[in-house]
Amino acid sequence: MNENGDIIPSIRFNPTTGLIRIEGRSLMRDVQDFYLPFIEQIKSTTVPTFILELKLEHFDTGTMKCLYQMLVALKEKQSMGAMIMVRWFSDQGDDDHKEMGEDLSSKAGIGFQYVTNK
């Protein structure tokens, strides 16, 4: 949590390997300001494969919109020949969380691999 009371996830992006890992909780007022630099970094990175691992426990609608923008940037990379893999992690029995991933996958037009945390 930062001084504004925002709950910020951990984001690790390795531009050499294309691995992007987002973990934790994401509840922020200025969600665009937080995610936009990562989205821009994706747009400017040239690697043959991007792997996005989404291990978010809880997030708000603003975060969902930013994740969609991130997926759009990845979809553009895919159209330029990059391989894209998205792994959506959810707890066993949390059907609502998995459905959010399915909705996001459908909207972005990118298939997800669903991983169940036990």
C-alpha positions in Angstrom: 0.0 0.0 0.0 1.4 3.4 -0.8 0.8 6.8 0.9 -2.4 7.4 -1.0 -3.9 4.1 0.3 -3.5 2.4 -3.1 -2.8 -1.3 -3.2 -0.2 -1.8 -5.8 0.7 -5.2 -7.4 4.2 -6.4 -8.1 5.1 -6.2 -11.8 8.2 -7.8 -13.2 9.0 -7.3 -16.9 12.1 -8.8 -18.4 12.5 -7.2 -21.8 15.2 -9.7 -22.8 13.0 -12.8 -22.3 9.6 -11.2 -22.8 8.3 -12.5 -19.4 5.8 -10.2 -17.7 4.6 -11.3 -14.2 1.9 -9.3 -12.4 1.1 -10.5 -8.9 -0.9 -9.5 -5.8 -3.7 -7.0 -5.5 -4.4 -4.0 -7.7 -6.7 -1.3 -6.3 -5.6 2.2 -7.3 -7.0 5.6 -8.0 -4.5 6.4 -10.8 -4.4 3.0 -12.3 -3.5 4.3 -15.8 -0.5 6.1 -14.4 0.8 2.9 -12.9 0.2 0.5 -15.8 0.9 2.8 -18.8 4.8 2.7 -18.5 4.6 -1.1 -18.7 2.2 -1.0 -21.7 4.6 1.4 -23.5 7.6 -0.9 -22.6 5.7 -3.8 -24.2 5.1 -1.7 -27.4 8.8 -0.8 -27.6 10.2 -4.3 -26.9 11.1 -6.6 -29.7 11.5 -10.3 -28.7 10.1 -13.4 -30.4 8.0 -14.5 -27.4 6.0 -12.7 -24.7 4.7 -14.6 -21.7 2.2 -12.7 -19.5 1.5 -14.3 -16.1 -1.4 -12.8 -14.3 -1.5 -13.8 -10.6 -3.8 -11.1 -9.4 -5.7 -12.0 -6.2 -8.1 -9.0 -6.4 -8.4 -6.1 -8.8 -10.7 -3.3 -9.7 -12.4 -2.3 -13.0 -9.7 0.2 -13.8 -7.1 -2.5 -13.6 -9.2 -4.7 -15.8 -9.2 -1.9 -18.5 -5.4 -1.6 -18.2 -5.0 -5.3 -18.5 -7.1 -5.1 -21.7 -4.8 -2.4 -23.0 -1.8 -4.5 -22.2 -3.4 -7.4 -24.1 -4.1 -5.1 -27.1 -0.4 -4.2 -27.2 0.5 -7.9 -27.1 -2.0 -8.7 -29.8 -0.3 -6.1 -32.0 3.1 -7.9 -31.3 1.4 -11.1 -32.3 0.3 -9.6 -35.6 3.9 -8.7 -36.2 5.0 -12.4 -35.7 5.7 -12.7 -31.9 4.3 -15.6 -30.0 2.1 -14.7 -27.1 1.3 -16.8 -24.1 -1.0 -15.6 -21.3 -1.4 -17.6 -18.1 -4.3 -16.6 -15.9 -3.9 -17.9 -12.3 -7.0 -18.4 -10.0 -7.7 -20.2 -6.8 -9.4 -23.6 -7.0 -13.2 -23.0 -6.7 -13.0 -19.3 -7.6 -15.2 -19.5 -10.7 -15.8 -15.7 -10.7 -12.1 -15.0 -11.0 -11.7 -17.5 -13.8 -14.7 -16.1 -15.6 -13.1 -12.6 -15.5 -10.1 -14.1 -17.3 -12.4 -15.8 -19.8 -14.1 -12.5 -20.5 -10.8 -10.6 -20.9 -9.5 -13.3 -23.2 -12.6 -13.2 -25.4 -12.6 -9.4 -25.6 -8.9 -9.2 -26.4 -9.0 -12.1 -28.9 -6.0 -13.9 -27.2 -6.3 -17.4 -25.8 -5.4 -17.9 -22.1 -3.9 -20.8 -20.4 -5.8 -21.2 -17.1 -3.8 -22.4 -14.1 -5.5 -23.4 -10.8 -3.7 -22.5 -7.6 -4.3 -25.3 -5.0 
